[in-house]
Amino acid sequence: MLRIRRMRIEDVPFAVRLSEQEHWGVTRNDLQRLLRLTPAGCFIAYEGAKKLGLTTTTIYGRKLAWIGNVIVDWEYRGMHIGRNLVDHAVAFLKKSRIQNIALYCFKENVDFYENLGFVKDAPFLRMRRKAKSRAAGVNWRVFDHAPSLQALLLGDKRAFGADRSRLVRDMLATRAGWYVGSARKKISLSYLMIREYRDMCELGPWVCLNPPRSEPERMLNLALSEVGELPTEVSCLQRNKDAIRLMEAKGFRTLREGYRMFFRDRARIGNDKAQYALGFLDKG
Ligand SMILES: CC(C)(COP(=O)(O)OP(=O)(O)OC[C@H]1O[C@@H](n2cnc3c(N)ncnc32)[C@H](O)[C@@H]1OP(=O)(O)O)[C@@H](O)C(=O)NCCC(=O)NCCS
């Protein structure tokens, strides 16, 4: 009989193996972080001694939580394990009195989530830039109006619509990523996070609230000069035309399309125009 239980630290290698099947590049550190931040909200589906699938949830305060890393071992697909995992995660978040539940979903899985009560919200593009040789002589650490992380995280909350500072701070503390940022008198705030994986780099979250005109391009140039030798991926909301134009100008091309989805009702939170790149902080 299929059962679902809380994920434990010793399940992390299994979770990494399943994510590798999907080429998602989720690392041991990523999963350990999710487990550290929401220990009661990460789940394993199993039957007897056999582990069959997983999912994780990330709670950003009462207002919003995210479901991620829904993966079923390919040998066991089509047996309602995915459905059970997502239902279980939703029930856990409802019991935790979370107001809005969201996830990022690639196009091919939209029907799966619609069947489970999710509705499509904003579409996004996953874009990739081929590996380039590293530009010499640019030092990204030199950025004027050096902001405090505190100020940037307040800006992040306005753009994203909920407080994800615990996750961002944990990523910086464990050196899973770094950022370029700028803040001017609490009116204009921008930061762009860069994460390096074994075979690619990921940009995001990237938030620009009232940026001076040339700032987004300048930030992107700084970030790209640092990640030069790896292919780089980013996910941008289609409605943020400025961000998409900039990415295309820098050689990013669309790989896949997807949607942000909400459970039952679309939430009107955050400021999509200020989200230049989505976070995918919980991967998957
Ligand atoms: C997507 C995934 C989790 C589904 O898990 P699963 O256990 O095979 O799915 P289930 O058996 O629970 O499917 C439930 C229902 O949705 C349907 N379904 C499953 N995958 C679907 C898809 N991609 N598109 C449309 N319908 C789908 C099933 O046919 C089933 O329908 P039924 O209730 O009428 O029988 C699994 O295919 C997977 O691990 N994919 C790779 C990782 C991934 O893409 N995860 C989603 C991240 S966005």
The ligand as an ORCA input file, in Angstrom:
! r2SCAN-3c Opt
* xyz 0 1
  C       4.415     14.737    -13.310
  C       4.566     13.504    -12.440
  C       4.968     13.919    -11.031
  C       3.205     12.767    -12.387
  O       3.293     11.700    -11.480
  P       2.465     10.350    -11.696
  O       2.523      9.577    -10.449
  O       2.913      9.668    -12.934
  O       1.002     10.945    -11.963
  P      -0.374     10.366    -11.433
  O      -0.443      8.903    -11.761
  O      -0.587     10.730    -10.013
  O      -1.378     11.202    -12.346
  C      -2.620     11.668    -11.872
  C      -3.499     11.933    -13.090
  O      -2.865     12.898    -13.932
  C      -2.572     12.332    -15.219
  N      -1.239     12.819    -15.607
  C      -0.049     12.453    -15.123
  N       0.937     13.148    -15.706
  C       0.336     13.968    -16.577
  C       0.800     14.943    -17.486
  N       2.107     15.250    -17.593
  N      -0.109     15.600    -18.237
  C      -1.433     15.328    -18.140
  N      -1.928     14.435    -17.286
  C      -1.068     13.749    -16.523
  C      -2.620     10.834    -15.024
  O      -2.952     10.189    -16.210
  C      -3.686     10.697    -13.952
  O      -4.954     10.811    -14.548
  P      -6.210      9.922    -13.994
  O      -6.471     10.408    -12.587
  O      -7.309     10.250    -14.954
  O      -5.771      8.499    -14.034
  C       5.607     12.499    -13.026
  O       5.300     12.270    -14.364
  C       7.033     12.971    -12.927
  O       7.725     12.679    -11.944
  N       7.510     13.714    -13.958
  C       8.864     14.212    -13.985
  C       9.081     15.335    -13.000
  C       8.169     16.514    -13.276
  O       8.064     17.012    -14.386
  N       7.496     16.994    -12.199
  C       6.577     18.096    -12.262
  C       7.301     19.370    -12.079
  S       6.444     20.764    -12.808
*
